[in-house]
Amino acid sequence: MASSPSNLEIIRATYEGPSEQNGKNLVAALAPDAVWVEAAGFPYAGTYVGPENIITNVFQRLATEWIGYRAEVGSYVADGDEVVAFGTYSGTYKETGKAMRAGFAHHYRLREGKIVRMVQYVDSHLVQQALVR
């Protein structure tokens, strides 16, 4: 019998492959009632519940409003049912043509191999500067 992936492996699989595969892995890892919290000051600030709301309100917007948007993780910390990813966002906002780089932390809570909550921490000021003409 194959062992289940660790919580760290589940989260790593949402960042470290090609963008399309990362997205598929994320959707597969989200619990049906997953809570996704985008930081105050971030363009998509708010709390979204369930995979459909998360994809529509966060990831489809990132894919259509930015050029070359990336979330590159530099390190992870895993402790039981919690995993934190530390990294850097980068991309160019289509409407203004301005590029940005901003540090982030994503704090995940998992239950039985599914993401039940993610809270984003980000230097939103650096992101907001790319949105202003």
N, C-alpha and C positions, 0 to 999 in steps of 0.2 A: 504494500500500500504506500503510495507516494505521500510525503508529508506536505502539509499546507504551507504556503509561503508565509514568512514572518510579516508582522506589521510593517517593519522597515522595508522589506522587499516589495510589499504592496505599494507603498508610497513612492519608493524609488522608481518603480515601473510607470509612474504617472509623469515623470520628469525626464528620464534619461534616454528615451528612444526617439525615433522620428515623431514629429508633432502629431501626426494622425494616429499613430499607435499609442502615444501618451494619452490622447483623448479617449480612445477606445478603452484603455486600461482604467482611466478615471471613471468613466461611466459604469464599467463593470464593477468597480470597487465601491461605488456609492450605495449606501443603504437607501431603501425606498423613502425613508423619512429623514434623510441626511439634512443637516442644518449647515449652511455655508455663510459665513459672516465676512463681508468685504468691509474694510476699514473706513471709518469716517474720513472724509477728505479725498478718498479714492474715487475716480469717476463713476464707479459702479457700486458705491457705498450702499450697504443694506444687508438684510438677512433674507436668504432665499432657502426655501424648504423643498426638497425633492429634486431628483436628477433633472427633470424637464425644466424647472424654474432656474436651476443653477446653470445649465447649459445655455438656455435662452438669454438670461439676464447678465451673464458674465462671459462665457466663452465664445458665444456667437458674436458678441460685441467686440471682444478683443480681436477676433479673427477678421472682422469687417471694418473696424475703425482705426486699426493700426497696421503699419507696414513692418514686417520683420519682428513682430512682438515675440519676446522670449522671456522665460523664467528659468534662469540657470542657477542650479543649486550648487553651493560650495561645500556644504556639510549638513549632516543630519545628527540628531540626538534622538535615541529611542529609549523609552522606559515603559515597559509593559504595554498597555493599550494606548499609549501616547507616543507620537512621533512629531518632531519639529524639523522642518527644512529651512535652512538659512541660505539666501542667495541674492541674486540681482535681477531685476527686471530691466529690459531694454526694448526699444522700439521707437518708431517714428509715427506721430499722430498724423493721419492722412489730412485732416482738415487744415492743419497749420503748417505741416511739413517740418515740425520741430521734433528733434530726437530727445530721448531721456534715458537715464540710467538711475535706478533707485534700489536701495537695499530693501529686502523683505525677510520676514519670518512667517511661515505657515505652521500653525499648531493644529495637528490632527488628533482626533480621538477615534479609535476603532473599537468595534465590538464584533466578535466572531468573524474577523476578516473583512469587515465592511466599514467604510468611513461613515461615522454617525455625526461628526461635527468637524468643521474646519474654521479657524479664526485667522484672519490675515492681519499682519502688522507690517506697515510699509511707511517709508518716508514719502507721504503723499504730496508734500510740497513740490518735490522734484518732478513728480508725475504731472501735477497741475500746471507747472510751468510750460509743459509741452502742449497743453490745451489752449493756452492764451495766445491770441494773435499779437 
